[in-house]
Amino acid sequence: MSGPGTPEPALCVQGDSAAGTQDEDVADGTQHSHRMLSFSDALLSIIATVMILPVTHTQISPEQQFDKSVQKLLATRIAVYLMTFLIVTVAWAAHTRLFQVVGKIDDTLALLNLACMMTITFLPFTFSLMVTFPEVPLGIFLFCMCVIAIGAVQALIVVYAFRFPHLLNPQIEGSAHRALCRRHILHIVLRGPVLCLAAAGFSLFFYPASYLLMAMAVFLPYVSKAASWCRCRLLGPQEPPAPSIEFFDLDQQEPLSKERVAAFSDGVYAIVATLLILDICEDNVPDAKDVDERFHGSLVAALRESGPRFLAYFGSFATVGLLWFAHHSLFLHVRKATQAMGLLNALSLAFVGGLPLAYQQTSAFARRPRDELARVRISCAIIFFASIFQFATWTAALLHGPETLQPSARFGGREHAFMFAKLALYPCTSVVVFTLRGLVRPARGAEEDVRAPLLPAPC
């Protein structure tokens, strides 16, 4: 007779089986790569995000006006930051594809991955050189050399893993087309570094071509996919791939794991929130001597002077938190992240990484009120693009329908309406604020111009 305790032996057997498999892996010198991938995702999200720091710390003297030259400097640095952020996401996507092929790791693979991560951690320094001296070849050259080194280490990981097939994904390990798979994955891993090698060469005599080639490293996979779609439309569908390599072809076109996309995105949001409080700790802790001399020993009075910066911090943190909340809700309904969704999500995260710059612009209102309009526009633009690319990610998921979304979140449902409201909040708010500030400030300026003749002329 069966009873409540009947299933327990089966559960024990299953647990013993899992433990036995793990023991066999340890005895074989291999282990699953989950912890290493978590470490790599965290490190890559940190590196991608901290590259905003040279932009946020752009030195503008108090007497310097926020004129077109300063705006052009900031725009140039933001553009270079966006490009390099996306290059890091390309390296992360290549890492994701690579470890869809490599299922297990041993000590050698773990050390090779550490070497890859060490090279990636050098990217912020080379980026700082490049953004500070955008027309000097050395910064561009060193940044490209870092990307090439990252690709070379990832290629070593591919070669090593295919030399020991027991480390590969079981479906590829048993395939008769392992050599073809290796060639494909090497092509994916080395595509960006080869373009950066050409960019390093052009940096020595024509640096604008270097920036163009680095941008191509980001968008070439999507251009290639669009070209293949157009070719299929013009020439008709091609022969389907052989069943033995169909799995790999699918991963090449749709390389992103939903879990890894969510983990990388959470890392970016968490680091952006941390950078905000680091700015508060660095800039708003009063100096003891200054408190004694200017505020007669009153720490409360000294902190009161920084009140607008604390308000800007709480507003910026709320923005980061609500954008994360919308992203979290979006990926609760996502079943699978397509390649287009990966690109749109990366663009959204690049602008989320720019939110510390928006905080710096907002916190400067009290100190430099004459620059308020330009700074509001910069902050609104950053928030608008961070949120509109989230909305575009949702739209791309809707277009694929059953393939990418849970049934409850498709067109016409209540969850779809809720998601639309969440994702439309910040794009609409930022556009309204941008427009209203543009209307209010000219009216205030006209009023000041009318009053100006009534003031006595300076001696």
C-alpha positions in Angstrom: 0.0 0.0 0.0 1.3 3.4 -0.9 1.6 6.2 1.7 2.9 9.6 2.2 6.4 8.3 2.6 6.5 6.3 -0.6 8.1 8.9 -2.9 11.0 9.5 -0.5 13.3 6.7 -1.8 13.0 8.1 -5.3 13.9 11.5 -4.2 16.9 10.1 -2.3 17.9 8.2 -5.4 17.7 11.3 -7.5 19.7 13.3 -5.0 22.3 10.5 -4.8 22.5 10.5 -8.6 23.1 14.2 -8.7 25.7 14.0 -5.9 27.3 11.0 -7.7 27.6 13.0 -10.9 29.2 15.9 -9.1 31.6 13.5 -7.3 32.5 12.0 -10.7 33.2 15.5 -12.1 35.4 16.4 -9.2 37.3 13.1 -9.5 37.7 13.8 -13.2 39.2 17.2 -12.5 36.3 19.1 -14.1 33.4 21.1 -12.7 30.3 22.9 -14.0 31.0 26.5 -15.1 28.0 28.2 -13.3 30.1 29.9 -10.5 32.8 31.0 -13.0 30.1 32.5 -15.3 28.5 34.4 -12.4 32.0 35.8 -11.5 32.6 36.7 -15.1 29.2 38.4 -15.6 29.7 40.4 -12.4 33.2 41.6 -13.4 32.1 42.5 -17.0 29.1 44.5 -15.7 31.4 46.4 -13.4 34.0 47.1 -16.1 31.3 48.3 -18.5 29.7 50.6 -16.0 32.7 52.2 -14.3 33.8 53.6 -17.7 31.3 56.4 -17.2 33.6 57.8 -14.4 35.9 59.8 -16.7 32.9 61.3 -18.3 31.2 62.3 -15.0 34.4 63.7 -13.7 34.9 66.1 -16.7 36.5 69.2 -15.2 34.5 72.4 -15.7 35.8 75.4 -13.8 33.2 77.5 -11.8 33.7 80.6 -14.0 33.5 78.6 -17.3 30.1 78.8 -19.0 28.3 75.7 -20.1 28.5 76.8 -23.7 28.7 74.9 -27.0 32.4 74.0 -26.5 31.7 72.3 -23.2 28.6 70.6 -24.6 30.6 69.4 -27.5 33.3 68.0 -25.2 30.6 66.2 -23.1 28.9 64.9 -26.3 32.2 63.5 -27.6 33.0 61.8 -24.4 29.5 60.3 -24.1 29.7 59.0 -27.7 33.1 57.3 -27.0 31.7 55.9 -23.7 28.6 54.4 -25.5 30.8 52.8 -28.2 33.2 51.3 -25.6 30.3 50.1 -23.4 28.9 48.3 -26.4 32.3 46.8 -27.2 32.4 45.4 -23.7 28.9 43.9 -24.2 30.2 42.3 -27.5 33.0 40.7 -25.5 30.4 39.6 -22.9 28.1 38.1 -25.7 31.1 36.3 -27.2 31.8 34.9 -23.7 28.2 33.8 -23.4 28.3 32.0 -26.8 31.6 30.4 -25.9 30.3 28.9 -22.7 27.2 27.6 -24.5 29.7 25.4 -26.3 32.0 24.7 -23.3 29.9 22.9 -20.8 32.5 22.1 -18.1 35.8 23.6 -17.0 39.0 22.3 -15.5 41.8 24.2 -13.8 43.4 25.3 -17.0 40.2 26.7 -18.4 39.5 28.5 -15.2 43.0 30.1 -15.3 42.5 31.1 -19.0 39.2 32.7 -18.1 41.0 34.6 -15.3 43.5 35.8 -17.8 40.7 37.0 -20.0 39.1 38.8 -17.1 42.4 40.4 -16.1 42.8 41.8 -19.6 39.2 43.2 -19.5 39.9 45.0 -16.2 42.5 47.1 -18.0 39.9 48.5 -20.4 38.8 51.4 -18.2 42.3 52.7 -18.1 42.7 52.6 -21.8 39.3 54.1 -22.2 40.3 57.0 -19.9 43.2 57.7 -22.1 41.1 57.5 -25.2 38.3 59.8 -23.8 40.8 62.4 -22.4 42.9 62.4 -25.6 40.4 61.4 -28.4 42.7 62.6 -31.1 45.9 61.0 -29.8 46.7 57.6 -31.4 48.1 56.0 -28.2 44.8 55.7 -26.3 43.0 54.2 -29.3 45.9 51.9 -30.0 46.0 50.6 -26.4 42.3 50.1 -26.2 42.3 48.1 -29.4 45.3 46.0 -28.1 43.2 45.1 -25.0 40.3 44.0 -27.2 42.7 41.9 -29.3 44.2 40.3 -26.3 40.7 39.4 -24.9 39.9 37.8 -28.3 43.2 35.9 -28.3 42.6 34.4 -24.8 39.0 33.5 -25.7 40.4 31.8 -28.9 42.8 29.8 -26.6 39.8 28.7 -24.5 38.1 27.4 -27.7 41.2 25.5 -28.9 41.8 24.0 -25.5 38.2 22.9 -25.0 37.9 21.3 -28.4 41.2 19.4 -27.7 39.5 17.8 -24.8 35.9 17.0 -26.0 34.7 15.9 -22.5 34.7 19.6 -21.6 32.2 20.5 -24.4 28.4 20.6 -24.4 27.2 17.0 -24.7 25.4 17.7 -28.0 28.6 19.1 -29.6 30.8 16.4 -27.9 28.9 13.7 -29.7 28.6 15.6 -33.1 30.5 14.5 -36.2 31.0 18.2 -37.1 33.1 19.3 -34.1 35.7 20.8 -36.4 33.0 22.9 -38.1 31.7 24.0 -34.8 35.2 25.0 -33.7 35.6 27.1 -36.8 32.3 28.8 -36.3 32.9 29.7 -32.7 36.4 31.0 -33.5 34.9 33.2 -36.2 32.4 34.6 -33.6 35.1 35.2 -31.0 37.7 36.8 -33.3 35.4 38.9 -35.5 35.6 41.9 -33.2 39.3 41.7 -32.4 40.1 41.5 -36.1 38.3 44.8 -36.7 40.0 46.3 -33.7 43.4 45.2 -35.2 42.5 47.2 -38.3 41.4 50.1 -36.0 44.8 50.0 -34.2 46.5 50.3 -37.5 44.4 53.2 -38.7 44.9 55.0 -35.4 48.5 55.7 -36.3 47.6 57.9 -39.3 43.8 58.4 -39.6 42.1 58.1 -36.2 38.4 58.7 -37.4 38.6 55.4 -39.3 39.5 53.7 -36.0 36.3 54.8 -34.3 34.3 53.7 -37.4 35.9 50.2 -37.3 35.3 49.9 -33.6 31.6 50.8 -34.1 31.5 48.1 -36.9 32.7 45.6 -34.3 29.5 46.3 -32.4 27.0 46.3 -35.2 28.6 43.9 -37.8 26.7 40.8 -36.4 23.4 42.6 -36.8 24.3 43.9 -40.3 25.3 40.4 -41.3 22.0 39.0 -40.1 20.0 41.7 -41.9 22.0 41.0 -45.1 21.2 37.3 -44.8 17.5 38.1 -44.3 17.5 40.2 -47.4 19.4 37.5 -49.4 16.8 35.0 -48.2 14.0 37.3 -49.4 15.6 37.9 -52.8 16.9 34.4 -53.5 14.5 32.3 -51.6 15.1 30.1 -48.5 18.3 28.1 -48.4 18.6 24.4 -47.6 18.2 23.8 -43.9 21.3 22.9 -42.0 22.1 19.3 -41.1 20.5 18.1 -37.9 23.8 17.5 -36.3 24.8 21.2 -36.5 21.3 22.8 -36.3 21.8 23.4 -32.5 24.9 25.4 -33.1 23.5 27.5 -35.9 20.6 28.4 -33.6 22.9 29.5 -30.9 24.9 31.6 -33.3 21.9 33.6 -34.4 20.2 33.7 -31.0 23.1 33.5 -28.6 21.7 35.1 -25.4 20.6 33.2 -22.4 17.8 34.9 -20.6 19.4 34.2 -17.2 22.8 35.6 -18.2 21.2 38.7 -19.7 19.2 39.3 -16.5 22.4 38.7 -14.4 24.5 41.1 -16.5 21.7 43.7 -16.4 21.2 43.4 -12.6 25.0 44.0 -12.2 24.9 47.2 -14.3 21.9 48.6 -12.3 23.5 47.7 -9.0 26.8 49.3 -9.9 25.1 52.5 -11.2 23.3 52.8 -7.8 26.6 52.2 -6.0 28.4 54.9 -8.1 25.8 57.4 -7.0 26.5 57.0 -3.3 30.2 57.0 -3.9 29.9 60.4 -5.4 28.0 61.5 -2.3 30.7 60.1 0.0 33.5 61.7 -2.0 32.0 65.2 -2.5 29.6 65.8 0.4 31.6 64.8 3.5 32.7 68.2 4.8 36.4 68.9 5.6 37.0 69.4 9.3 39.0 72.6 8.7 36.3 74.0 6.4 33.6 73.3 9.0 35.6 75.2 11.7 36.4 78.2 9.5 33.2 78.7 7.4 30.5 77.2 9.6 32.0 77.9 13.1 32.1 74.2 13.9 28.5 73.4 13.0 28.4 70.2 11.0 24.6 70.6 10.5 25.2 73.9 8.7 27.9 72.4 6.5 25.6 69.5 5.5 22.7 71.9 4.9 24.7 73.5 2.2 24.8 70.1 0.4 21.1 69.7 0.6 20.4 70.0 -3.1 23.0 67.3 -3.9 21.2 64.9 -1.5 17.9 65.6 -3.1 19.5 65.0 -6.5 20.9 61.7 -5.2 17.6 60.4 -3.9 15.9 61.4 -7.2 18.7 59.7 -9.2 18.5 56.5 -7.1 14.7 56.4 -7.5 15.2 56.7 -11.3 17.7 53.8 -11.3 15.4 51.7 -9.0 12.3 52.3 -11.1 14.1 51.5 -14.4 15.4 48.3 -12.8 11.8 47.5 -11.6 10.5 47.9 -15.2 13.4 45.8 -16.5 12.7 43.1 -13.9 9.0 43.1 -14.8 9.8 42.8 -18.5 12.1 39.8 -18.0 9.6 38.1 -15.8 7.4 37.8 -18.9 10.3 36.9 -21.3 10.8 33.3 -22.2 13.8 33.8 -24.5 16.0 36.7 -25.4 16.5 37.1 -29.1 19.6 38.8 -30.7 17.6 42.0 -31.4 16.4 42.1 -27.8 20.0 41.7 -26.7 21.2 44.7 -28.7 18.3 46.9 -27.5 18.9 45.8 -23.9 22.6 46.6 -24.3 21.8 50.1 -25.6 19.4 50.7 -22.7 22.1 49.6 -20.2 24.6 51.9 -21.9 22.4 54.9 -21.1 21.6 53.5 -17.6 25.4 53.5 -17.1 25.2 57.3 -18.0 22.8 58.0 -15.1 25.7 59.1 -12.7 26.4 61.8 -15.3 22.7 62.8 -15.1 23.1 62.9 -11.3 26.1 65.2 -11.6 24.2 67.5 -14.0 21.2 67.7 -11.6 23.3 68.2 -8.5 25.0 71.2 -10.1 21.7 73.3 -10.3 22.3 75.1 -7.0 25.9 75.9 -7.8 25.4 76.9 -11.5 21.8 78.0 -12.0 22.6 79.8 -15.3 23.4 76.4 -16.9 20.2 74.8 -15.6 18.5 74.5 -19.0 21.4 72.7 -20.8 21.9 70.4 -17.8 18.2 69.5 -17.6 18.3 68.6 -21.3 21.4 66.3 -20.9 19.7 64.5 -17.9 16.4 64.2 -19.7 18.1 62.8 -22.8 20.0 60.2 -20.9 16.8 59.0 -19.0 14.8 59.1 -22.2 17.2 56.8 -24.1 17.6 54.5 -21.2 13.9 54.0 -20.9 12.9 54.1 -24.6 15.4 51.3 -25.4 13.6 49.3 -22.6 10.3 50.0 -24.4 11.9 48.9 -27.7 13.1 45.6 -26.1 9.5 44.9 -25.1 8.3 45.8 -28.6 10.9 43.4 -30.1 9.6 40.6 -27.7 6.0 41.3 -28.8 6.9 41.0 -32.4 8.1 37.4 -31.9 5.1 36.6 -29.7 4.9 33.0 -28.6 8.6 32.4 -29.1 9.7 35.1 -26.6 6.8 35.9 -24.2 4.7 34.1 -21.7 1.0 33.8 -22.9 -0.3 36.2 -20.2 1.8 39.1 -21.5 0.9 39.0 -25.2 -1.2 41.5 -27.1 -4.5 42.4 -25.5 -4.0 41.0 -22.0 -4.0 42.8 -18.7 -0.3 42.1 -18.1 0.4 43.7 -21.5 -1.4 46.9 -20.5 0.5 47.0 -17.2 3.8 46.5 -18.9 3.0 49.2 -21.4 2.2 51.7 -18.6 5.4 50.8 -16.7 7.7 51.1 -19.7 6.0 54.3 -21.0 6.3 56.2 -17.7 9.9 57.5 -18.0 10.0 58.2 -21.8 6.9 60.4 -21.5 8.0 62.1 -18.3 11.5 62.9 -19.7 10.0 64.4 -22.9 7.5 66.5 -20.9 10.2 67.8 -18.6 12.5 68.5 -21.5 9.8 70.5 -23.3 8.6 72.4 -20.3 12.0 73.5 -19.2 12.7 74.7 -22.8 9.5 76.8 -22.6 9.9 78.2 -19.1 13.5 79.2 -19.5 13.1 81.4 -22.6 10.2 83.2 -20.9 12.4 83.8 -17.8 15.2 85.0 -20.0 12.9 87.5 -21.8 11.8 88.8 -18.5 15.4 89.4 -17.4 16.1 91.2 -20.7 13.2 93.6 -20.0 14.5 94.3 -16.6 18.1 94.7 -17.6 17.8 98.4 -18.8 16.4 99.4 -15.4 19.6 98.3 -13.7 22.4 100.9 -13.3 25.3 100.5 -15.7 28.5 99.2 -14.1 31.2 101.9 -13.5 
